[in-house]
Amino acid sequence: MANFKHLEPPKTGEPITVDSQGNLQVPDNPIIPFIEGDGTGPDIWRASVKVFDAAVEKAYGGQRKIAWFEVFAGEKAFNKFGEWLPDDTIEAFREFRVGIKGPLTTPVGGGIRSLNVALRQTLDLYVCLRPVRYFKGVPSPVKQPELVDMVIFRENTEDIYAGIEWMAGTPECKKVVDFLINEMGVKKIRFPNTSSIGIKPVSEEGSKRLIKAAIKYAIAHNRKSVTMVHKGNIMKFTEGAFRDWGYELANDPELRPYVVTQRESWVLDNKEKNPDLSNEDNARMVEPWFDQLDDDKKKAILKEVEETLKLWDTHGGGKWKNMVLIKDNIADITLQQVLTRPKEFDVIATMNLNGDYLSDALAAQVGGIGIAPGGNINYDTGHAIFEATHGTAPKYAGLDKVNPSSVILSGVMMLQHMGWNEAADLILKGIEGAISSHTVTYDFARLMRAEGIQDVKEVKCSEFGDAIIANM
């Protein structure tokens, strides 16, 4: 076990481990590190941990119990140890593999990056997992929020969030600009002397592991599709490559029996509807501009048709219709279509910035980020930190007022990650019961009253936790 400088792990619990196949091995008394968070974090954590413990007790009759291990980050860590993110905290998450945290303050000052980003990158938690679903009774700004049921796989370690940037006017920025103009021949920097510069890394390895995790999730959970959301029409060698690398995964031997790409589905469907269809005519149906293309592009599309039809034994005859459909969509139109056509989206795989926009936009459709859970996961090592997706709301600190659902639902994700699905299901049942009976915190109470609901019972943060337990 790791040697900690300031912290003492619980004496009674055991660490979660991983077997040779990469599967989590969860003991009946796992040690789970937690950060209660800043601002409203302590209020939320007190309500949440009571719910977690009650669900585990009810589900397993005392045979299982979590050994909670408090670790520190943010203001509490700085006040206690003089550090915003102590090494002990990182080591605890590394040693015990699975943990949970409340919202953290990002310290103000140049050169200090988000603590959340630092945790993700230090532990290589490359997936930001954001399930978005509607709970009956939650006020929503859209007409049919119940149609929203999506799971976002947001790449967590690359894109502009890698933090590779230089401020305009600094010697470092001038050096980068001079290199781009003089060495690389770049002519598209309109105002080179006053531009800040950022670099956006998008790697094949980073893209493929993210998209593969999304596809495997879709297969395991009987989801219908994985949509790669990108802006590859503009950023062809970063976001466009993300899309292309994703499509290459369809031929991964591990995935091939369970997936079909959108273009493959067109080729197969065309052949099923007309068995005598020639490859050339099939190509014309897949690519309407086929006859106007040059010979090389025609050959490429014909080869695509021929390769797809080699899948006939495993995918033809309608078998592809029961497989996970891999498709892609441009980011800007996606933000429109998740509002107008939410049923067309299921699992979404996307890069860091797109995922940031998309996850918050979707959360707004089902009640806001106050009820939006999140998890940061490395599916290769089993390391995971589940977290509230909202801020610290310091003006409400200590008032026992705010909605604890984001942390509680993040705990549901954590229990599911551990394989403790019975406890997770009890919490979901409890939340649905509390909300449907209109027993809610002030944020939902205000919205419900605005919708004309009369029998709203506004409760404190801690009382909402009690209501969830009562409805298990």
Solvent accessible surface area in square Angstrom, and as a share of the most:
residue,aa,sasa,rsa
1,M,141,0.63
2,A,24,0.18
3,N,148,0.76
4,F,33,0.14
5,K,165,0.70
6,H,93,0.41
7,L,19,0.10
8,E,119,0.54
9,P,18,0.11
10,P,37,0.23
11,K,169,0.72
12,T,109,0.64
13,G,14,0.13
14,E,90,0.40
15,P,43,0.27
16,I,1,0.01
17,T,65,0.38
18,V,40,0.23
19,D,48,0.25
20,S,107,0.69
21,Q,141,0.63
22,G,30,0.29
23,N,81,0.42
24,L,39,0.19
25,Q,85,0.38
26,V,37,0.21
27,P,25,0.16
28,D,76,0.40
29,N,43,0.22
30,P,0,0.00
31,I,1,0.00
32,I,0,0.00
33,P,0,0.00
34,F,21,0.09
35,I,4,0.02
36,E,28,0.13
37,G,6,0.06
38,D,6,0.03
39,G,20,0.19
40,T,1,0.01
41,G,0,0.00
42,P,36,0.23
43,D,7,0.04
44,I,2,0.01
45,W,16,0.06
46,R,143,0.52
47,A,1,0.01
48,S,0,0.00
49,V,31,0.18
50,K,81,0.34
51,V,0,0.00
52,F,0,0.00
53,D,56,0.29
54,A,27,0.21
55,A,0,0.00
56,V,4,0.02
57,E,99,0.44
58,K,123,0.52
59,A,32,0.24
60,Y,30,0.12
61,G,60,0.58
62,G,47,0.46
63,Q,148,0.66
64,R,69,0.25
65,K,143,0.61
66,I,7,0.04
67,A,14,0.11
68,W,48,0.17
69,F,8,0.03
70,E,53,0.24
71,V,1,0.01
72,F,18,0.07
73,A,2,0.01
74,G,0,0.00
75,E,73,0.33
76,K,77,0.33
77,A,0,0.00
78,F,92,0.38
79,N,126,0.65
80,K,117,0.50
81,F,49,0.20
82,G,50,0.48
83,E,75,0.34
84,W,65,0.23
85,L,31,0.15
86,P,3,0.02
87,D,112,0.58
88,D,12,0.06
89,T,1,0.00
90,I,24,0.12
91,E,54,0.24
92,A,0,0.00
93,F,2,0.01
94,R,96,0.35
95,E,46,0.20
96,F,0,0.00
97,R,54,0.20
98,V,0,0.00
99,G,0,0.00
100,I,0,0.00
101,K,3,0.01
102,G,2,0.02
103,P,4,0.03
104,L,16,0.08
105,T,38,0.22
106,T,63,0.37
107,P,7,0.04
108,V,150,0.86
109,G,42,0.40
110,G,82,0.79
111,G,83,0.80
112,I,78,0.39
113,R,106,0.39
114,S,30,0.20
115,L,9,0.05
116,N,36,0.19
117,V,18,0.10
118,A,29,0.23
119,L,3,0.02
120,R,30,0.11
121,Q,54,0.24
122,T,65,0.38
123,L,14,0.07
124,D,52,0.27
125,L,0,0.00
126,Y,4,0.01
127,V,0,0.00
128,C,3,0.02
129,L,17,0.08
130,R,13,0.05
131,P,32,0.20
132,V,7,0.04
133,R,89,0.33
134,Y,43,0.16
135,F,5,0.02
136,K,163,0.69
137,G,26,0.25
138,V,2,0.01
139,P,8,0.05
140,S,26,0.17
141,P,110,0.69
142,V,36,0.20
143,K,199,0.84
144,Q,102,0.45
145,P,11,0.07
146,E,100,0.45
147,L,53,0.26
148,V,2,0.01
149,D,71,0.37
150,M,1,0.00
151,V,2,0.01
152,I,0,0.00
153,F,0,0.00
154,R,12,0.04
155,E,4,0.02
156,N,3,0.02
157,T,24,0.14
158,E,29,0.13
159,D,1,0.01
160,I,87,0.44
161,Y,54,0.20
162,A,24,0.19
163,G,37,0.36
164,I,67,0.34
165,E,126,0.56
166,W,71,0.25
167,M,135,0.60
168,A,28,0.21
169,G,73,0.70
170,T,44,0.25
171,P,107,0.67
172,E,95,0.42
173,C,3,0.02
174,K,131,0.56
175,K,156,0.66
176,V,26,0.15
177,V,8,0.05
178,D,54,0.28
179,F,105,0.44
180,L,46,0.23
181,I,66,0.33
182,N,111,0.57
183,E,125,0.56
184,M,120,0.54
185,G,44,0.42
186,V,48,0.27
187,K,186,0.79
188,K,191,0.81
189,I,36,0.18
190,R,202,0.74
191,F,132,0.55
192,P,44,0.27
193,N,139,0.71
194,T,103,0.60
195,S,28,0.18
196,S,65,0.42
197,I,22,0.11
198,G,53,0.51
199,I,81,0.41
200,K,41,0.17
201,P,46,0.29
202,V,20,0.12
203,S,37,0.24
204,E,72,0.32
205,E,131,0.59
206,G,4,0.04
207,S,1,0.01
208,K,49,0.21
209,R,69,0.25
210,L,0,0.00
211,I,0,0.00
212,K,50,0.21
213,A,10,0.08
214,A,0,0.00
215,I,0,0.00
216,K,91,0.38
217,Y,43,0.16
218,A,0,0.00
219,I,46,0.23
220,A,77,0.59
221,H,101,0.45
222,N,137,0.70
223,R,52,0.19
224,K,165,0.70
225,S,8,0.05
226,V,0,0.00
227,T,1,0.01
228,M,0,0.00
229,V,3,0.01
230,H,0,0.00
231,K,46,0.19
232,G,3,0.03
233,N,70,0.36
234,I,116,0.59
235,M,69,0.31
236,K,124,0.53
237,F,184,0.77
238,T,32,0.19
239,E,5,0.02
240,G,0,0.00
241,A,16,0.12
242,F,1,0.00
243,R,64,0.23
244,D,66,0.34
245,W,49,0.17
246,G,0,0.00
247,Y,54,0.21
248,E,91,0.41
249,L,11,0.05
250,A,1,0.01
251,N,106,0.54
252,D,31,0.16
253,P,121,0.76
254,E,87,0.39
255,L,1,0.01
256,R,32,0.12
257,P,72,0.45
258,Y,113,0.43
259,V,0,0.00
260,V,1,0.00
261,T,12,0.07
262,Q,53,0.23
263,R,77,0.28
264,E,20,0.09
265,S,7,0.04
266,W,109,0.38
267,V,0,0.00
268,L,0,0.00
269,D,31,0.16
270,N,18,0.09
271,K,46,0.20
272,E,47,0.21
273,K,155,0.66
274,N,67,0.34
275,P,96,0.61
276,D,136,0.71
277,L,19,0.10
278,S,49,0.32
279,N,48,0.24
280,E,78,0.35
281,D,61,0.32
282,N,1,0.01
283,A,0,0.00
284,R,95,0.35
285,M,113,0.50
286,V,8,0.05
287,E,39,0.17
288,P,106,0.67
289,W,170,0.60
290,F,8,0.03
291,D,75,0.39
292,Q,130,0.58
293,L,47,0.23
294,D,82,0.42
295,D,98,0.51
296,D,108,0.56
297,K,115,0.49
298,K,53,0.22
299,K,136,0.58
300,A,62,0.48
301,I,19,0.10
302,L,38,0.19
303,K,127,0.54
304,E,51,0.23
305,V,0,0.00
306,E,77,0.35
307,E,80,0.36
308,T,4,0.02
309,L,33,0.17
310,K,148,0.63
311,L,31,0.15
312,W,92,0.32
313,D,124,0.64
314,T,79,0.46
315,H,1,0.00
316,G,1,0.01
317,G,60,0.58
318,G,18,0.17
319,K,95,0.40
320,W,36,0.13
321,K,126,0.54
322,N,140,0.72
323,M,34,0.15
324,V,9,0.05
325,L,43,0.21
326,I,0,0.00
327,K,33,0.14
328,D,44,0.23
329,N,32,0.16
330,I,45,0.23
331,A,13,0.10
332,D,80,0.42
333,I,63,0.32
334,T,0,0.00
335,L,65,0.32
336,Q,101,0.45
337,Q,22,0.10
338,V,1,0.01
339,L,102,0.51
340,T,89,0.52
341,R,114,0.42
342,P,12,0.07
343,K,158,0.67
344,E,76,0.34
345,F,13,0.05
346,D,18,0.09
347,V,0,0.00
348,I,0,0.00
349,A,0,0.00
350,T,0,0.00
351,M,4,0.02
352,N,2,0.01
353,L,45,0.22
354,N,16,0.08
355,G,0,0.00
356,D,41,0.21
357,Y,123,0.47
358,L,3,0.01
359,S,0,0.00
360,D,60,0.31
361,A,39,0.30
362,L,0,0.00
363,A,1,0.01
364,A,50,0.39
365,Q,7,0.03
366,V,7,0.04
367,G,15,0.15
368,G,21,0.20
369,I,65,0.33
370,G,21,0.21
371,I,8,0.04
372,A,8,0.06
373,P,13,0.08
374,G,1,0.01
375,G,0,0.00
376,N,3,0.02
377,I,2,0.01
378,N,6,0.03
379,Y,81,0.31
380,D,92,0.48
381,T,52,0.31
382,G,4,0.04
383,H,23,0.10
384,A,0,0.00
385,I,4,0.02
386,F,1,0.01
387,E,10,0.04
388,A,6,0.05
389,T,32,0.19
390,H,35,0.16
391,G,46,0.45
392,T,19,0.11
393,A,41,0.31
394,P,98,0.61
395,K,158,0.67
396,Y,47,0.18
397,A,43,0.33
398,G,63,0.60
399,L,104,0.52
400,D,37,0.19
401,K,64,0.27
402,V,14,0.08
403,N,9,0.05
404,P,0,0.00
405,S,0,0.00
406,S,0,0.00
407,V,2,0.01
408,I,0,0.00
409,L,8,0.04
410,S,0,0.00
411,G,0,0.00
412,V,6,0.03
413,M,12,0.05
414,M,0,0.00
415,L,0,0.00
416,Q,79,0.35
417,H,45,0.20
418,M,10,0.05
419,G,43,0.42
420,W,4,0.02
421,N,73,0.38
422,E,96,0.43
423,A,0,0.00
424,A,0,0.00
425,D,81,0.42
426,L,31,0.15
427,I,0,0.00
428,L,30,0.15
429,K,117,0.50
430,G,0,0.00
431,I,0,0.00
432,E,66,0.29
433,G,18,0.17
434,A,0,0.00
435,I,0,0.00
436,S,58,0.38
437,S,62,0.40
438,H,37,0.17
439,T,20,0.12
440,V,0,0.00
441,T,1,0.01
442,Y,39,0.15
443,D,26,0.13
444,F,4,0.02
445,A,0,0.00
446,R,141,0.51
447,L,72,0.36
448,M,0,0.00
449,R,118,0.43
450,A,87,0.68
451,E,105,0.47
452,G,44,0.43
453,I,46,0.23
454,Q,163,0.72
455,D,97,0.50
456,V,20,0.12
457,K,128,0.54
458,E,82,0.37
459,V,13,0.08
460,K,111,0.47
461,C,0,0.00
462,S,36,0.23
463,E,75,0.34
464,F,1,0.00
465,G,0,0.00
466,D,66,0.34
467,A,14,0.11
468,I,0,0.00
469,I,52,0.27
470,A,88,0.68
471,N,54,0.27
472,M,20,0.09
